Amino acid sequence: MSSHIHKKPIAIVMGRNYTSRLGMIRAAGTAGCDVVVIQTEHKKPLLRPIDSRSKYVVARQYIPEPDREGLIRLIQSYKSDGDKPVLLPTDDYTAATIDMNLDSLRDDFLLPHVNNEQGAVVRLMDKSLQKKIALEAGMNVAREWICEWHDDHYVIPSDVSYPCFTKPQLSSQGHLKRYQKKCNTPLELEGLLHSVGKVFHGPILVEDYHEISREFAVVGLSLKDYSLIPSVIEMKDSFHGITALGTLMPISRIPSMKEFLSDFMRRSQLTGLFDIDMYESGGKLYFNELNVRFGANGFALSNSVVNLPGLFLHYLLGHGHPAANSPQSFDCLTFANENILRQMYYEGLITYKQYRLSQQSANTYAIKNQTDKLPYCFFRSMDCVLPLVLLLKKLKKFIH
């Protein structure tokens, strides 16, 4: 039995990225929970991460990825005689770890799941399965091939067309994202797969390459046969697939998208928060990927309209079914992820002036929050060392 005693319900937020954790911490805190944050970075940060400075955090823990057994033991130390603690993973690693241990957790904790079946969330991370469900729901998807490891090399199907684009088969294989690349010829694809084979021997997804005219991210709440999807963000600028700047708009502006996504989520049978990437190419809307949790921008995007994680928490805690009448119309908002903009500045993709102006012109942010100010204060304090960081990067390149 845990020695942790709390009057409020406990939400345990876990993951390796502080911006993702921060959003979920705020969502749970504003929904009336005390928050325990579990950092799962590979190496313990030298400085205390800014998300743990949120006013909603009552305890901070650290278990390095990939210590799955240690993570489960730590979670189980928060068993309670009162309200069951709610588990809120913020990345694929923690979502998969929880799902792989569902049978030992579900009696003492409230958590995302697919039909209360252990391993079902992990199966839903398979991009081929996701695309199969998308096709059944009537959506466009890119044609695909699977490259399998056989006799010390990857076998490329003979009918692959070029240009093509490579992806990890499972969204949980995030360490392979650096190998996501457009390949124009069979020789380029062979070279890329040779590099992958040095670190990984699982299946690799190859898709038709589509020129993208618009990219979208959609966050929502799924309760098996019912889903709440109030808004969509159109990416204006991104870095490694994460929105840096975007326009948040009612999803009613793209009626076909809401209709498809509602059908897609019903077929998935997920009970939990989700994040879906879509794109437009050649005048057609395509499904790209489902994340069975919120990404870094999830709370900031949903909270501008309705606190979806908060509704999920209230539902799990038995406080009623979320209202179906969330706002259908609202003024479009400009969104900025300050951390992604900073990374773009580090990489020389934008100037310092652009970095600052992009933040000042937004209506809603990933880190800045008027009711929970301390995390942003610490984030901004790091800007004073930006020139030093850039100098060190230049010296490192010069040395090499």
C-alpha positions in Angstrom: 0.0 0.0 0.0 1.3 3.4 -0.9 2.4 5.9 1.7 1.5 8.7 -0.6 -1.6 10.4 0.8 -3.6 13.0 -1.2 -7.0 14.5 -0.8 -7.3 15.2 -4.5 -7.3 12.6 -7.2 -3.8 11.8 -8.5 -2.8 12.0 -12.1 0.5 10.5 -13.0 2.0 12.2 -16.1 4.9 10.4 -17.7 7.2 10.7 -20.7 10.6 11.9 -22.0 9.7 15.3 -23.4 9.1 18.2 -20.9 6.8 20.1 -23.3 4.5 17.1 -23.7 4.5 16.5 -20.0 3.9 20.2 -19.2 0.7 20.3 -21.3 -0.7 17.2 -19.6 0.3 18.4 -16.1 -1.7 21.6 -16.7 -4.7 19.7 -18.1 -4.8 17.4 -15.1 -4.2 20.3 -12.6 -6.9 22.5 -14.0 -9.3 19.5 -13.9 -8.7 19.3 -10.1 -6.0 16.7 -9.8 -2.7 16.7 -7.9 0.0 15.7 -10.4 2.9 13.3 -10.1 5.4 13.7 -13.0 7.7 10.9 -14.0 10.6 11.8 -16.3 11.8 9.0 -18.5 14.6 10.7 -20.4 17.5 8.3 -21.3 19.8 10.4 -19.1 18.8 12.3 -16.0 18.7 16.1 -16.9 21.4 18.2 -15.3 18.9 20.9 -14.6 15.4 20.4 -13.1 13.0 20.3 -16.2 10.7 23.3 -16.4 7.5 21.1 -16.4 8.2 20.1 -12.8 8.1 23.7 -11.8 4.3 23.8 -12.6 2.2 24.8 -9.6 0.2 21.6 -10.1 3.1 19.2 -9.5 3.2 17.6 -6.0 6.0 15.1 -6.7 8.7 14.5 -9.3 10.2 11.1 -10.1 12.8 9.9 -12.6 13.1 6.4 -14.2 15.4 6.3 -17.3 14.1 4.8 -20.5 14.1 1.9 -21.2 13.7 0.6 -17.6 10.1 -0.7 -18.1 10.1 -2.8 -15.0 11.3 0.2 -12.9 8.6 2.4 -14.4 5.9 -0.1 -13.5 7.2 -0.5 -9.9 7.2 3.2 -9.5 3.7 3.5 -10.8 2.4 0.7 -8.5 3.8 2.6 -5.5 1.0 5.1 -6.0 -1.8 2.6 -5.4 -4.5 4.3 -3.3 -7.4 3.4 -1.0 -9.2 6.5 -2.4 -9.8 7.5 -6.0 -7.8 5.3 -8.4 -4.8 7.3 -9.8 -5.1 8.2 -13.5 -2.1 7.3 -15.8 -1.4 9.8 -18.5 1.4 8.8 -20.9 2.7 11.5 -23.2 4.8 9.5 -25.6 4.7 6.1 -27.3 7.3 4.5 -24.9 5.2 5.2 -21.8 1.9 4.4 -23.6 3.3 1.1 -24.8 4.7 0.2 -21.3 1.4 0.8 -19.7 -0.5 -1.2 -22.3 2.0 -4.1 -22.1 1.2 -4.2 -18.3 -2.5 -3.5 -18.5 -3.5 -6.8 -16.7 -1.4 -5.9 -13.6 -2.5 -2.2 -13.6 -6.2 -2.0 -14.4 -7.5 -3.0 -11.0 -5.6 -0.2 -9.2 -5.4 2.6 -11.9 -7.4 4.3 -14.5 -5.7 4.4 -17.9 -6.1 4.6 -21.7 -7.0 1.3 -23.4 -8.5 -0.5 -26.3 -11.4 -2.7 -25.2 -9.5 -3.3 -21.9 -7.3 -5.8 -23.8 -3.6 -5.9 -22.9 -1.4 -5.2 -25.9 -4.2 -3.7 -28.0 -2.9 -0.1 -27.9 0.5 -1.3 -29.0 -1.1 -3.1 -32.0 -2.9 0.1 -32.9 0.5 1.8 -33.2 1.1 -0.2 -36.3 1.0 2.2 -39.2 -0.2 -0.5 -41.7 -3.1 -1.3 -39.4 -3.9 2.4 -39.0 -4.0 2.8 -42.8 -6.2 -0.3 -43.1 -8.7 1.3 -40.7 -8.5 4.6 -42.5 -9.3 2.9 -45.8 -12.3 1.2 -44.2 -13.4 4.6 -43.1 -13.2 5.9 -46.7 -10.1 8.0 -46.4 -7.2 8.4 -48.8 -3.9 6.8 -47.8 -0.5 6.5 -49.6 0.2 3.2 -51.3 2.7 1.1 -49.2 5.2 -1.7 -49.2 7.0 -3.5 -46.3 10.7 -4.1 -46.4 11.6 -7.1 -44.3 15.1 -8.1 -42.9 16.3 -11.4 -44.4 19.8 -13.0 -44.6 21.6 -9.9 -43.2 19.9 -7.3 -45.5 16.6 -5.7 -46.2 14.5 -7.1 -49.1 12.9 -4.4 -51.3 9.7 -5.5 -53.0 10.2 -5.4 -56.8 7.1 -3.2 -57.4 8.2 -0.3 -55.2 7.6 3.0 -57.2 9.8 6.0 -57.0 10.1 8.6 -55.5 9.1 6.9 -52.2 9.3 7.7 -48.5 10.5 5.5 -45.6 9.0 5.3 -42.1 9.3 3.0 -39.1 6.4 0.4 -39.2 5.5 1.1 -35.5 5.0 4.6 -34.1 6.7 3.4 -30.9 10.0 3.0 -32.9 10.7 6.7 -32.5 14.5 6.2 -32.6 14.2 5.4 -36.3 12.6 8.7 -37.3 16.0 10.0 -38.3 15.7 7.5 -41.2 12.5 9.0 -42.5 13.5 10.1 -46.0 12.5 10.6 -49.6 14.3 8.2 -51.9 14.3 9.0 -55.6 16.0 5.8 -56.9 16.4 2.1 -55.9 20.0 2.9 -55.1 19.0 5.6 -52.6 16.5 3.3 -50.9 19.1 0.5 -50.7 21.6 2.9 -49.1 19.1 4.1 -46.6 18.0 0.6 -45.6 21.7 -0.5 -45.3 22.1 2.3 -42.7 18.9 1.2 -40.9 20.2 -2.4 -40.8 23.2 -1.3 -38.7 20.9 -0.5 -35.8 17.5 -2.2 -36.5 16.3 -5.4 -38.1 12.5 -5.0 -37.9 10.1 -4.2 -40.8 10.4 -0.8 -42.5 7.4 0.9 -44.2 7.9 2.4 -47.7 5.2 4.6 -49.1 4.5 6.5 -52.3 6.0 10.0 -51.9 3.4 12.8 -52.1 4.1 16.5 -52.5 2.3 18.1 -49.5 0.5 21.3 -50.0 -1.0 21.6 -46.5 -0.4 19.7 -43.2 -2.9 19.3 -40.4 -2.8 18.0 -36.8 -6.0 17.0 -35.0 -6.3 16.3 -31.3 -9.3 14.6 -29.8 -10.9 12.4 -27.2 -12.2 8.9 -28.0 -14.5 6.9 -25.8 -14.9 3.8 -28.1 -18.0 4.6 -30.1 -18.0 8.3 -29.3 -15.3 10.9 -30.1 -15.0 14.6 -29.4 -13.0 16.5 -32.1 -13.6 20.2 -31.8 -10.6 21.7 -33.7 -7.8 21.2 -36.2 -4.5 23.1 -36.6 -3.0 23.8 -40.0 0.8 23.8 -39.7 2.5 26.9 -41.0 6.0 25.9 -39.9 7.3 22.7 -38.4 10.6 21.0 -37.3 11.0 17.2 -37.4 7.2 16.9 -37.9 6.3 19.0 -34.8 4.3 22.2 -35.3 6.2 25.3 -34.6 3.6 27.7 -35.9 0.1 27.1 -37.0 -3.5 28.3 -37.3 -6.1 26.7 -35.0 -9.6 26.6 -36.5 -12.9 24.8 -35.9 -12.9 21.4 -37.5 -16.4 22.3 -38.9 -14.4 24.2 -41.5 -13.4 20.9 -43.0 -16.6 18.8 -42.6 -15.2 15.8 -44.4 -12.3 15.6 -42.0 -14.5 15.4 -38.9 -16.8 12.8 -40.5 -13.9 10.6 -41.4 -12.1 10.9 -38.1 -15.2 10.1 -36.1 -15.6 6.9 -38.1 -11.9 6.1 -37.9 -11.9 6.5 -34.1 -15.0 4.4 -33.7 -13.4 1.6 -35.7 -10.2 1.9 -33.5 -12.2 1.4 -30.3 -9.7 3.5 -28.3 -10.6 4.9 -25.0 -8.2 7.8 -24.6 -6.7 10.9 -26.0 -5.4 10.9 -29.6 -3.4 13.0 -32.1 -3.8 12.4 -35.8 -1.6 13.8 -38.6 -3.2 14.5 -42.0 -2.1 16.2 -45.2 -3.4 17.5 -48.5 -1.8 16.5 -51.8 -3.1 17.1 -55.3 -6.3 18.5 -53.9 -7.0 15.3 -51.8 -7.0 14.9 -48.1 -4.8 12.0 -46.9 -4.5 10.1 -43.5 -0.9 10.0 -42.3 -0.6 8.7 -38.8 -2.5 8.2 -35.5 -0.8 8.8 -32.1 -2.6 7.1 -29.3 -1.8 9.9 -26.9 -1.4 13.7 -27.0 1.8 15.2 -28.5 3.7 18.2 -27.4 1.1 20.7 -28.5 -2.0 18.7 -27.4 -3.1 20.5 -24.3 -2.4 24.0 -25.7 -4.4 23.2 -28.8 -7.4 21.6 -27.1 -7.5 24.0 -24.1 -8.1 26.9 -26.5 -11.5 25.4 -27.1 -12.1 22.8 -24.4 -9.9 20.9 -21.9 -10.1 17.4 -23.6 -7.7 15.7 -21.1 -9.7 17.2 -18.3 -12.9 15.7 -19.8 -11.1 12.4 -20.1 -10.0 12.6 -16.4 -13.6 13.4 -15.3 -14.9 10.5 -17.4 -12.5 8.0 -15.9 -13.1 9.2 -12.4 -16.9 8.6 -12.9 -18.0 12.2 -13.1 -20.1 11.8 -16.2 -19.9 11.5 -20.0 -18.3 14.5 -21.8 -20.9 16.9 -23.2 -21.3 16.5 -27.0 -22.0 20.2 -27.5 -18.4 21.5 -27.5 -17.9 24.8 -29.4 -18.5 24.3 -33.1 -17.5 27.8 -34.0 -14.8 30.1 -32.7 -12.3 32.7 -34.1 -9.2 31.2 -35.6 -6.1 31.4 -33.3 -2.4 31.6 -34.0 -0.4 29.0 -32.2 3.4 28.9 -31.3 5.5 26.2 -29.8 8.3 28.2 -28.2 10.6 25.2 -27.7 10.4 24.1 -31.3 11.0 27.7 -32.5 14.1 27.8 -30.2 15.4 24.5 -31.8 14.9 26.1 -35.2 17.0 29.0 -34.1 19.7 26.7 -32.8 19.8 25.0 -36.2 20.1 28.3 -38.1 16.7 27.9 -39.7 15.3 31.3 -38.4 16.9 34.4 -37.0 16.7 35.5 -33.4 14.3 38.3 -34.5 12.1 35.7 -36.2 12.3 33.5 -33.1 11.0 36.3 -30.8 8.5 37.8 -33.2 6.9 34.4 -33.9 6.2 34.0 -30.1 4.9 37.6 -29.6 2.4 37.3 -32.5 0.6 34.2 -31.3 -2.7 33.8 -29.4 -1.9 30.5 -27.7 1.3 28.8 -26.7 2.8 25.4 -25.8 4.7 26.8 -22.7 3.5 30.3 -21.9 0.4 30.2 -19.6 -1.1 33.0 -17.6 -2.3 30.8 -14.8 0.9 28.8 -14.5 3.7 31.2 -15.1 6.8 29.7 -13.5 7.6 27.2 -16.3 7.7 29.9 -18.9 9.8 32.2 -16.7 12.5 29.5 -16.5 12.2 28.8 -20.2 12.8 32.4 -21.1 15.7 32.6 -18.6 17.6 30.2 -20.9 17.5 32.6 -23.8 20.4 34.5 -22.2 22.7 31.6 -23.1 21.5 31.2 -26.7 24.5 33.1 -28.2 26.9 30.8 -26.2 25.1 27.7 -27.5 25.4 28.8 -31.1 29.1 29.6 -30.6 29.7 26.1 -29.2 27.9 24.6 -32.2 30.1 26.5 -34.6 33.3 25.6 -32.7 32.2 21.9 -32.8 31.7 22.0 -36.5 35.1 23.8 -37.0 36.9 21.2 -34.9 35.4 18.3 -36.8 
